[in-house]
Amino acid sequence: IGEQHTSVTMESSEQWLESLTGLKIPKTHATVGLSNWIATHKDYRTLFVNRRLPDDGWSDIEIQHLLYTLSTLDTNNKATTNNSNNDMRWCGVGEREGRVYSSLVLSRHYGLSHGMGRSGDIMEPQPKAVGSSVLVKLTLILALDAIRRGSGLDAAKHGCLLPLCTGMSMASVLSALREKDA
């Protein structure tokens, strides 16, 4: 699999190089840009394969790129075209499907607007929100990795990720501390 992935990447980078030089971008300039592109995609692959926080933090652009890439996997971000050649977004009607009218709000949330989980299981992947589901699972895995690495608790292997506002989070922590002291 590793060799196949490398050959696909190599073929893609050669095609990209050809496309960029076809636009009269000097080959030396295009090579530098492609090196950055390949390194970024290796970082993404490493994150998914190793399932742990990277030793070196990512730039804002790398993080935003990953979030936008994941959001393209959600059905609410499928672009459709009508007869007047205006682009429109597909809009589902499910209870957890993302429906955002404002492109400003959509942009602020990187196109991620689906709810998480399914009826009866908050951690169950959403069939129409693959990107959002991947982000939920990856966030849980990385949070557990941070707990393990930060505290040395190797037993932190399972968890549940819940969307809570700041006030609810603080109330939950204080409640747990109160019960611990009792």
Disulfide bonds with the S-S distance in Angstrom:
none
